[in-house]
Amino acid sequence: MKSGLRILVVGSGGREHALVWKLKESPRTERIFCAPGNAGIAQQAECVSIPGSDLSGLADFAEREEIGLTVVGPEMPLAEGIVDAFQERGLRIFGPSRAAALLETSKIWCKQTLSKHNIPTGCFAAFDDVTDALTYAETQEPPLVVKADGLAAGKGVTVAATFEEAQTAIKAAMVAGAFGDSGRRVLIEEYLEGPEVSIMALADGENLLRLPASQDHKPIFDGDKGPNTGGMGCYSPVPLLSDDLAEQAMETIMRPTMAAMAAEGRPYVGCLYGGLILTDEGLKALEFNCRFGDPESQVVLPRLGGDLVDLLEAALDGQLGDGELPSDRGAAVCVVMASGGYPGEYQTGKLIHGLDSLESTRDVVVFHAATTKTDEGLVTSGGRVLGVTGLGDTLPEAIDAAYGAVDQIGFDGAYWRRDIGRRAGEVG
């Protein structure tokens, strides 16, 4: 077993802060870097000003600093082939190849592959012509789901209650270019009714090791109202997902997807994230992500038992095994504090106060998503600013811990949902 690893985490958000926090726990971690990181990450890792889009610059840094393990947080570097670039230089990096990342980078390819391999998912149709898309939508019974084909930072999905809303979404993507090249093709899906759940698993090309399940809250307003965001909060465990149901998800969706990727000549190594929905007809796949979720990581990693460095290295060596990882903590709830106006226009540079009072709180971890250090102190630098994670033996305890901490933090215009995890508490 190798010791004294120098580790690089690629990314700058709350997910990357959670990865740094968890990887630093390992006794095998000698030194940890983050590129480009943020002000919160800088308290636990050495931040280097190399953007995730600079693949050669990151590989040069990894060679120069003798990095033994690189972990990729965001989807864009994976889409651009960072894993391929590192592997060509003999550098160890955790994540799927560019070919395997197509599972996330093209929603159309993903759905076509699921259908081809008889993996449960909703009915759909794909279009690259706006007239054809509009004609098809007019023949369908609403509600409909309209999705941009490519990456759109979690914001390329519209649940259209009427044909008019579907028409607006289709034109916004395909004509107005709301999502750039990602929206040149669209996917129109049937609307599936039921609770959604996120299952992340570590993959070594053949085996899957399941992480604790979680449930995200994407809409901006309480009660899951308003436009989708990158995620306004999350909780784990998910009471509706029993052990039997979780294993069913692995057996009918997650493992078959791994097998499908191998059959398509795109073997999958990395974190496989399944966005699933529990319908009256059983579990179905909504979509897949090819990396750790955000804000899912902010609740899953604090609960995770075991050494994450060992686990990631086992995945790279094809020695992961199969099953479920144990949990060290009973429950975790993350509340995202966002800039006022997000996911629309918002201001940055707002001074953040109250973080010092939480430094010694054992049941709270604050993950920074968009912060910058100035002479005056920490200030906001993006839409989702902080992920405040509360821990507890039960979900109600974790909810109380998270919101108790949120009440001690503030910045001008701060907004957060006040119902994160509440429905889970009712179920539990």
N, C-alpha and C positions, 0 to 999 in steps of 0.2 A: 504494500500500500504506500503510495507516494505521500510525502509530507512536505510542509513548507511551500504550499502552492501560492503563486501570485495570480490573482484573478482579475479579469476585466469584465465589467458589466456595461453593456451598450444601451444608452437611453437616458432620459432626463425627467421621468415622471414619477408618480406614486408607486407604480408597479416596480420600477427600477430601485426605488428607495427600499421597498419591501424585500426585493431580492438581495440587495446589499446587506440589509439588516440580518436576514436569515443566513446568508453565506458567511458573514463575519462571525456568527456563532460557532462555526466549525473550528475545532482545534487545528485543523489542517490548513487553515487560511493564514498565510504569512503576511500578505499585503494585498489590499484590494483597491482597484481603480474603478472610476466610472466616467464614461465619455458620452455626452458632455456633463451629465449630472445636474444638480441644482444646489441651492444653499443648504437645504436639509441634508442631502446626501453627503455634502462636503464635511459634515460633522462626523461621518463614519467612514468615509473613503476619500482617496485622493482624486479630485476631479480634474480631468484633462479636457481642454477645449477643442475636441475633435468631434464634429457632428456625425450622427449616425449614417449620413449619406456619403461620407468620405471613406469608402471601403478600403482603398489602398492606404490611406493615412492611418486607419485603425489597424490594419495588418502590419504596417511598418512599426507602429507603436508596440504591438504585441510581440513582434520579433525583437525589437530593441530592449524592451523591458522583461524579456523572457517570461511572458505570460503563459502559464500552464493550462489555464482554462478561461475561455471567453463565454459569457452568457448573454444572449441577445434578448432585449425586452420588447421593443416595438416591432410592428409588422413590416414597416417600410424597408429597413435594411434586409430583412429576410426576402422580401419581394425582389429586391435588387441583386440578390445573390451573395450576401456577405459570407454565408457558410461555404459556398463553393470557392470564394476568393481565399478564405483562410485555409481551407483544406488543401488547395493547390500549393500552399507554402508549408504544408505539414503542421499547421497550427490546430490545436484542439479547440473546438467551438461547439456549444450546445444549441441546436436548432435545426430545422429542416432545410434541405437544399432548396434552391430556387424552384426546381421542378416540383418538389413536394409541397412547397408553399402555395402552389396554384389552388390548393384546396380552400385557401382563404382569399387569395388575390382575384379569383374569378368565381363569383357566386353561381354563374351559369354553369361553368365546368363542374363545380361541386355538385350541384343538383343533378346534372346529367350523369355524373359518375355514381351518385347514390341510387338513382333510378336504374342505371345499367346493372348494378350489382344487387338489386332488390333489397336495399336498405330502407327502412320505413321513413318516408318524408311526405310532404304535402304535394298536391298537384301543382304544376307550373307550366309556364311557356316563356320562351326567350325571344327577344327581338332586337334587331339592329336597325330597323326602319320605324320611324315614329308613326307613320300612317298605319302600318300593320299593328303596332302596339295599341293605338287608340281604337282601332276597329275591334281587336280582340277584347279589350277591356269593356267595350260597350255591350258585348254579348254575354258578359259574366255577371253573376249575381253578387253585388257587394255585401259585405266589405271585401276589399282586395288588398293585397300587400304589393307595393311597388318598390323594387330594390335596384339601386345602381349596381352594375356588374362588378365594378372594381372597388378598391379601397376608398373609404370615405370617412374615416375616423369615427365610425359608429353612427354617422348621421345620414347615411344614404338610404334609409328605410322609411317608407310612408305607409301607414295603415289608413287606407281610404274608405270612408264610410259610404261614399256615394261615387257614381261614375264621374261626376264633376271634379271631385277631389283626386280621383285616379288620373283624370285627364291633366289636371294641373301638375301633379307629380311627374307624370311622363314627360310633359313638355319642359318642365324645369330641368330635368336630367338630360333629355335628348336634344332639346332645342336651345334653351337658355344656357346650358353648360354649367349648371349649378355645382356639379361635381367633377368638372373637367373631363378628361378622357375616361375616368371611371364610370361616367354616366352615358357614354355613347351607346352602350347596350344596356338594356334593362331586363329584369326578371319580374314577371307578374305571377304571383302565387295565390293559391286559395288561402283564406284567412282561417287559421287553426285556433280553436277555442280551448283554453286550458292554462294551467300554471306553467311557467317556464322554469328551467333549472339548468345550472351550468355544471358540467363535469369536466375537470381537467385530469389528465393522466400523463405520466412520463412514458415515453416510447423509445424502444431501442431498435426498431426495425421489425421486430417480431412480437415482442411482449409489451403489455401495458400494465403500469402500476398506478392504480387509481388514487387520486388525492381526495381529501374531504370535499363534498359537494357544496355548492353555494348558490345564492339567488341574488341577482343584480336588480337594481331599480333604475331603468334607463330614462323614463320621462322626467322632465324638469320639476313638475309640480306634485304635491301630495296627492295620493289616490291614483297615481300613475296617469296623470293628466298632462297635456301639453306636448311639445315636440321632444323627440329623443335627444339624448346627450351621450357623451362618452360613458356615463354612469354616475348616478348621484348617491350611490351607497350600495351596500351589499351585506349579506349575513351568511353565516355557516354555523351549524349544520342546517339542512332543510328538512323540517319535520315531515313534510308530505312524502319525502323520498326515503322509504323504508330500506333496510338492507337488501331485502328481496328485490325491490324495484330498482335499486342501484345496480345490482348484479344483472338484472334483466336489461338495463341500459347498456351495460358492458357487452352482454352476450348478443344482443340484437342490433346494436348500433356501433359502439366504439370499436370492438374487435373486428367486426366485418369491414369497417372503414379502413382499419389498418391493413387488412387482407386485400381490400380493393386497391389501395395505394400500391402495394407490392405487385399486384396483378397488372396495374397500369404502368409498371416500370418506374415508379416513383416511391421507393421505399421510404418510410417515414421514421425519422429520429428527431426527438425534440419533445416539446409539450403539445399534446393534442387536446384541444379545448372543444368540447361538444356543447353547442347551444341546443337544448332539447325542450320538448313540450309534452306534457302529459294530457292527451286527448281522451275522449270517450272510447276511441279505438286503440288506445295504448300509447306508448312512448313513440315519438317521431323526432327526426332531426330537423331543426330549423336551419342551422348553418354550422360551420366549423371555423375556428380560429387556429392559427398555427404557432401560438406563443402563449405565455402566461397571460391571464386576463387582468384587466384593470377596470374596476377596483377589486375584482375577485381575489387577486394575489394578496391584497391587504387584509383579508380575513382568513384565507386558506393557509398562507405561510406561517402566520403566528400560531395556528393550531397544529401545525405539522410536527409529528414526531420524527426522529431520525436526523441524520446529518445530510443536509442538502448537497454538500460537495460530493460525498460518497455516492449519493443517488445519481447525480448528473454524470459522474464519471462512469458508473456502472452502465448507464444508458449508452454512453459513447463506446463502451467496450462490448456491447451486446450481451451484458450479463445482468439485466435488470430483474428478471423473474416476472411473475404475474401475481396479481392480487390487489390488496388495499393497504395503504400506509396507515399506521396508527396515528391518533390525535393526542397531543399533549394537553390541550385545553378543551373544555367542554363546548365553548361557544365563542364566537367573535362577531362583532357588528362594526362596520365602517360607515361613517357619515361623511360625505364629501361637502366641504365648505367651498363655495364657488363665488366668483366675482359677479356682482349684480349685473343683470342683462344677459349673462350666459344662458343658452348657447348662441345668442345673438351678439350684438356689439356690447363690449364691456371695456372698462378702464383698468389700467394696471398701475403699479407704483404705489399701492396703498400700504401703509405701515401696518404690520401685524403685531398685535400685542397679546400677552397672556400665555405664551408658550413656556416661559420659564417656570411658571407655577406648576407645570405638569411633568417636569423632568424626573421627579422622584416617584411618580405615580406608577405602581406596578401593574395595574390593570388597564393602562392606556398606553398606546403607541401612536404617535402622530407621524404619518408619512407625508412628506412634502411632494407635491405634484408640480407646482409652478411658483417657486420663490427665488428671490435674488437678494444677496447681501449688499447693503449700502452703508454709508457712514452713520445713518440714522438707525439702522437695524434691518431686520428682514422685511421685504416688501413683496407684494404680489406681482407675478409676471405672466399670468395666463388666466384661462377660464376656470378650470378646476384647480384650486390652490392647495388645499390640504385634504388628506384622508385621515379622519380621526377614528382610530380603531379601539373599541372597548372590548375587554376580555372578561369572561366569567364562566362559572360552572354551568350556567343555563343561559338561554337567549335573553330572558328578561333582565338578568344581571348584566349581561354584555350591553344591552340597550341602555340601561341606566348609566353604565360607566362611560359609554360613548357620548351620550347627550350631556352628562355632567361635565365632561371635558370640553365639549363644544361651547357650553355656556361660559367657560372661562377664557375663550379665545375670541378675538374680534379684529376686524379691519373694516374700513369704510365701504359700505355696500355689500357686505358679506351676506350670502344667501345659502340656505341649506334646507333640505326636506326634513320635516318633523315626524315622518312616519316610517323611517327605515327600520325594517325588521318587525314592525308591529303585527303584520298579518301572520308572520311566522310564530310570534309569541302567542297569538290567539290559537293557532293550530296546535302549538306545543303545549 
